[in-house]
Amino acid sequence: MSSYRWVVLAVYILAGIVSQVMWITFSPILPIVEEIYGVGDAEVGLLSAVFPIVFIVLALPVGYYVDRRGFRKAVLIGSAFFAVFGLLRAFATTFEALLVFQTLTAVGQPFIFNSISKLVKSWFPIEEAGLATGLGSISLFIGTIAGLSLTPALTVSTGFESMLLTYGAFAFIVLILFYLLGKEAEGGFEEEHKLREYLNVLKNRNVLILSLIAFVGVGIFTAYLTWVEPVLEEHGLDVETAGLTASAFLLGGIFGSIVIPALSDKAGKRKPFLYLCFILSAILFYAHTAVIGMGMVAAVLFILGFFFISSLPLALDLSATSVGEKFAGTANSSLWLFSQVGSVVLIVGFESMARVAGWDSTLILSAALLVVSFLLAMLLKE
């Protein structure tokens, strides 16, 4: 295998970072957006909510496109949407225009997400597949951290429009870099698939089980981060320290997404590591209900993120392995589709549950759902 595979993965990681920055841009500066456009919380929330909505609509068609045309064309299309419409957000004079540009920006995300396993199966040997998928996946968490931390700083120091221009310019740079460096592996070619073959992939036993696991796992991840401030306020943290402490969850996930898949590669197995991740995550979510104070909460969240988030690259790679390189994009698209539906369902479900029983009840629910994920993982074939 050519060492150039790491260059291709590196520029893909940059595209993944752009994707998350574009999604999370407005969340940390909600009051500023409200003041500029004269809207309320619900309207600003739409700027983030359009991403999973668009993803649900496009996930399966984009997965089919990735398998037919290859990851290079897919990532270039996604990056072009980020660059063009991400930049145009800076010129939106009304909230309606901003929402339209943000919605068109969101079109790029499924092209990026659905391409990772296709890239890995094309470029990397099987003994590096887990690590490569993990490295590709951490771009999602790096981008989220970058968006949450850089957006307020850039907005305060340079202004709202300049911040959006900066992100748009960065997206254009990444588009150019991927065009120059993001090559298909030798022998890569466009493939024709029959619709029946495509549907058979979606009915694959492992793909269906892993899609249900993604519904639970990514749903919990998104819902927890959506409501992290009120959850942590019940554990003795204020608004300022809650956001900082929550970053320990993502940092743990970044390290875990490197270490756990690498160990899985060495062992040549995915299922035992999925078992480990789900059981320990269930225990840690339950333990989360009992800890108080910034230090203890941060420690629990770091360990939780290490095991919980690292299950994602394992699931993505196992789904692709189950159907082969030819249909890796389609398999991934099923997982991402279910994950976005799970995100919408659990965001609403967590808030409804908390109104009745408090935010700790959502942590107990998360633990219970991860036990269900463990039981589902036992049904997987490897």
C-alpha positions in Angstrom: 0.0 0.0 0.0 1.3 3.5 -0.9 2.1 5.8 2.0 0.1 8.4 0.0 -3.0 7.0 1.7 -2.2 9.1 4.7 -2.2 12.3 2.6 -5.7 11.4 1.2 -6.9 10.7 4.8 -5.5 14.0 6.0 -7.3 16.1 3.5 -10.5 14.1 4.2 -10.1 15.0 7.9 -10.0 18.7 6.9 -13.2 18.3 5.0 -14.8 16.6 8.0 -13.7 19.5 10.2 -15.3 22.0 7.8 -18.5 20.0 7.9 -18.9 20.3 11.7 -17.8 23.9 11.9 -20.5 24.8 9.3 -23.1 22.9 11.3 -22.2 24.3 14.8 -21.4 27.9 13.7 -24.4 29.6 15.2 -25.0 27.6 18.4 -22.4 29.3 20.6 -23.4 32.8 19.6 -27.1 32.5 19.8 -27.8 35.9 21.5 -25.7 37.7 18.8 -27.6 36.0 16.0 -30.9 36.9 17.7 -29.9 40.6 18.0 -28.6 40.9 14.4 -31.7 39.3 12.7 -34.4 40.1 15.3 -35.4 36.5 15.9 -35.8 34.2 18.8 -34.3 31.0 20.1 -36.5 28.7 18.0 -35.5 30.4 14.7 -31.8 30.3 15.5 -32.2 26.7 16.5 -33.3 26.0 13.0 -29.9 26.9 11.7 -28.5 23.8 13.3 -31.6 21.6 13.0 -31.6 21.8 9.2 -28.5 19.7 9.0 -30.0 16.5 10.4 -33.2 17.2 8.4 -31.3 17.5 5.1 -29.2 14.5 6.0 -32.2 12.3 6.5 -33.5 13.2 3.1 -30.2 12.8 1.2 -28.4 10.0 3.1 -29.4 7.0 1.0 -29.2 8.6 -2.4 -25.8 10.0 -1.6 -24.6 6.7 -0.3 -25.6 5.2 -3.7 -23.7 8.0 -5.5 -20.6 7.3 -3.4 -20.6 3.7 -4.4 -21.1 4.4 -8.1 -18.8 7.4 -8.5 -16.2 7.0 -5.8 -15.3 9.0 -2.7 -13.3 11.7 -4.5 -16.2 13.1 -6.5 -18.5 12.8 -3.4 -16.1 14.7 -1.1 -15.5 17.4 -3.8 -19.3 17.9 -4.2 -19.7 18.2 -0.4 -16.8 20.5 -0.1 -18.1 22.7 -2.9 -21.4 23.1 -1.1 -19.6 24.1 2.1 -17.3 26.6 0.2 -20.0 28.3 -1.9 -23.0 28.5 0.4 -20.9 28.7 3.6 -19.3 31.9 2.2 -22.7 33.3 1.0 -23.9 33.1 4.6 -21.8 36.2 5.3 -23.9 38.2 2.8 -27.3 37.3 4.1 -29.1 40.5 5.0 -32.2 38.7 6.3 -32.7 35.7 8.5 -34.7 34.0 5.7 -31.7 34.3 3.4 -29.3 33.0 6.1 -31.6 30.0 6.6 -31.6 29.3 2.9 -27.8 29.5 2.6 -27.4 27.3 5.8 -29.8 24.7 4.3 -27.8 24.6 1.1 -24.6 24.3 3.1 -26.1 21.3 4.9 -26.4 19.5 1.6 -22.6 18.9 1.7 -22.6 16.9 5.0 -23.9 13.5 3.7 -21.3 13.6 0.9 -18.6 13.8 3.5 -19.9 11.5 6.1 -20.9 8.7 3.7 -17.4 8.7 2.1 -15.1 7.6 4.9 -15.5 3.8 4.6 -15.3 4.0 0.8 -12.0 5.9 1.2 -10.6 3.5 3.8 -11.6 0.3 1.9 -10.0 1.8 -1.3 -6.7 2.9 0.2 -6.0 1.0 3.5 -5.2 -2.6 4.2 -7.6 -4.5 6.5 -5.2 -4.4 9.4 -5.3 -0.5 9.4 -9.0 -0.1 8.5 -10.2 0.5 12.1 -7.5 3.1 12.8 -8.0 4.9 9.5 -11.8 5.0 10.1 -11.2 6.3 13.7 -8.9 9.0 12.4 -11.4 10.0 9.8 -14.2 10.0 12.4 -12.3 12.3 14.9 -12.6 15.1 12.4 -16.2 15.3 13.4 -15.2 16.0 17.0 -12.3 18.3 16.3 -14.6 20.3 14.1 -17.3 20.5 16.8 -14.7 21.7 19.4 -13.2 24.2 16.9 -16.6 25.6 16.0 -17.7 25.9 19.7 -14.5 27.6 20.8 -13.4 29.7 17.8 -16.8 31.1 16.7 -17.3 33.3 19.8 -13.7 34.5 19.8 -13.8 35.3 16.1 -17.2 37.0 16.4 -16.0 39.2 19.2 -12.6 40.1 17.7 -13.5 40.5 14.0 -17.3 40.8 13.8 -20.1 38.4 12.7 -19.7 38.8 9.0 -15.9 38.5 9.1 -16.2 35.3 11.1 -18.5 33.8 8.4 -16.1 35.0 5.7 -13.2 33.3 7.5 -15.1 30.0 7.6 -16.0 30.3 4.0 -12.4 31.0 3.0 -11.3 28.0 5.0 -13.8 25.9 3.2 -12.5 27.1 -0.2 -9.0 26.2 0.8 -10.0 22.7 1.9 -11.9 22.3 -1.4 -8.8 23.2 -3.4 -6.6 20.9 -1.2 -8.9 18.0 -1.7 -9.1 18.6 -5.5 -5.3 18.5 -5.7 -4.5 15.8 -3.2 -7.7 13.7 -2.6 -7.1 11.0 -5.2 -8.7 7.7 -5.8 -6.5 4.6 -5.2 -5.0 3.1 -8.4 -7.6 1.1 -10.2 -10.4 3.2 -8.8 -13.3 3.4 -11.2 -16.9 4.2 -11.5 -19.2 1.2 -11.0 -22.7 0.5 -12.2 -25.0 -1.1 -9.7 -28.4 -2.6 -10.1 -31.1 -1.2 -7.8 -31.7 -4.8 -6.5 -28.1 -5.0 -5.3 -28.4 -1.6 -3.6 -31.6 -2.7 -1.8 -30.0 -6.0 -0.7 -27.2 -4.1 1.0 -29.8 -2.1 3.0 -31.4 -5.4 4.0 -28.1 -7.0 5.1 -28.4 -8.3 8.7 -25.3 -6.6 10.1 -26.2 -3.3 8.4 -29.7 -3.3 9.9 -28.4 -4.1 13.4 -25.6 -1.5 13.2 -28.1 1.0 11.9 -30.3 0.5 15.0 -27.1 0.8 17.2 -26.3 4.1 15.4 -29.8 5.3 16.1 -29.1 4.8 19.8 -25.5 5.8 20.0 -25.4 8.9 17.8 -28.8 9.9 19.1 -27.6 9.9 22.7 -24.4 11.7 21.6 -26.3 14.5 19.9 -29.0 14.8 22.5 -26.5 14.9 25.4 -24.5 17.7 23.8 -27.7 19.6 22.9 -28.8 19.6 26.5 -25.4 19.4 28.2 -25.8 22.8 30.1 -29.0 22.0 32.0 -27.7 18.4 32.7 -24.4 19.7 34.2 -26.2 22.5 36.1 -27.8 19.7 38.1 -24.3 18.6 39.0 -23.0 21.8 40.5 -21.7 23.6 37.3 -22.7 27.0 36.0 -23.3 27.9 32.4 -19.6 29.0 31.8 -18.0 25.9 33.4 -20.5 23.5 31.9 -19.4 24.1 28.3 -15.7 23.8 29.3 -16.3 20.6 31.2 -18.3 19.1 28.3 -15.2 19.4 26.1 -13.7 16.6 28.2 -16.3 14.3 26.7 -15.2 15.2 23.1 -11.5 15.1 24.0 -11.9 11.6 25.5 -13.7 10.6 22.3 -10.8 11.8 20.1 -8.3 9.8 22.0 -10.6 6.8 22.2 -11.3 6.9 18.4 -7.5 6.4 17.9 -6.7 3.9 20.6 -9.7 1.5 20.6 -9.8 1.0 16.7 -6.0 0.5 16.7 -6.4 -2.2 19.4 -9.3 -3.7 17.4 -7.1 -3.8 14.3 -4.3 -5.6 16.2 -6.8 -8.2 17.5 -8.5 -8.5 14.1 -11.9 -8.3 15.8 -14.6 -5.6 16.2 -17.4 -7.3 18.3 -15.5 -7.7 21.6 -14.5 -4.0 21.5 -18.1 -3.0 20.8 -19.2 -5.1 23.8 -16.6 -3.3 25.9 -17.5 0.2 24.7 -21.3 -0.3 25.3 -21.1 -2.0 28.7 -18.5 0.6 30.1 -20.5 3.5 28.6 -23.7 2.3 30.2 -22.0 2.0 33.6 -20.4 5.5 33.2 -23.6 7.2 32.2 -25.2 5.8 35.3 -22.2 6.9 37.4 -22.6 10.4 35.9 -25.8 10.8 37.9 -23.8 10.5 41.2 -20.8 12.8 40.6 -20.8 16.5 41.6 -18.3 19.3 40.8 -16.2 20.3 37.8 -13.2 18.0 38.4 -15.2 14.8 39.0 -17.7 15.4 36.2 -14.8 16.2 33.7 -13.0 13.0 34.7 -16.1 10.8 34.2 -16.9 12.5 30.9 -13.4 12.0 29.6 -13.5 8.3 30.3 -17.1 8.1 29.0 -16.1 9.8 25.8 -13.1 7.5 25.4 -15.2 4.4 25.2 -18.6 5.7 24.0 -17.5 7.7 21.0 -14.9 5.2 19.9 -17.7 2.7 19.1 -18.6 4.8 16.0 -15.5 4.0 13.8 -15.9 0.3 14.9 -19.5 0.3 13.7 -18.8 2.1 10.5 -15.9 -0.2 9.5 -17.9 -3.4 10.5 -20.8 -2.3 8.3 -18.5 -1.7 5.3 -16.7 -5.0 5.9 -20.0 -6.8 6.0 -20.9 -5.8 2.4 -17.5 -5.2 0.9 -15.7 -2.2 -0.7 -18.2 -2.0 -3.6 -21.1 -1.0 -1.3 -19.3 0.6 1.6 -20.9 4.0 0.9 -24.4 2.5 0.9 -23.8 0.7 4.2 -22.5 3.8 5.8 -25.4 5.8 4.5 -27.9 3.5 6.3 -26.0 4.0 9.6 -25.9 7.8 9.2 -29.6 7.9 8.2 -30.7 6.1 11.4 -28.2 8.2 13.4 -29.8 11.4 12.3 -33.3 10.1 13.0 -32.1 9.0 16.4 -30.7 12.5 17.0 -34.0 14.2 16.3 -36.0 11.6 18.4 -33.8 11.7 21.4 -33.3 15.5 21.4 -37.1 15.8 21.8 -37.3 12.8 24.1 -34.7 14.0 26.5 -36.3 17.4 26.9 -39.8 15.9 27.4 -38.4 13.4 30.0 -36.5 16.0 31.9 -39.6 18.2 32.3 -41.2 15.2 34.1 -38.3 13.6 36.0 -35.3 15.9 35.8 -32.2 15.7 33.6 -30.6 12.8 35.5 -33.4 10.7 34.1 -31.9 11.2 30.6 -28.6 9.8 31.8 -30.4 6.7 33.2 -32.2 6.3 29.9 -28.9 6.6 28.0 -27.4 3.8 30.2 -30.5 1.6 29.5 -30.3 2.2 25.8 -26.7 1.3 25.7 -27.5 -2.0 27.4 -29.9 -2.6 24.5 -27.1 -1.7 22.1 -24.9 -4.4 23.8 -27.6 -7.0 23.3 -28.0 -5.9 19.6 -24.2 -6.2 19.1 -24.4 -9.8 20.3 -26.5 -10.6 17.2 -23.8 -9.3 14.8 -21.9 -11.7 12.6 -18.1 -11.2 12.2 
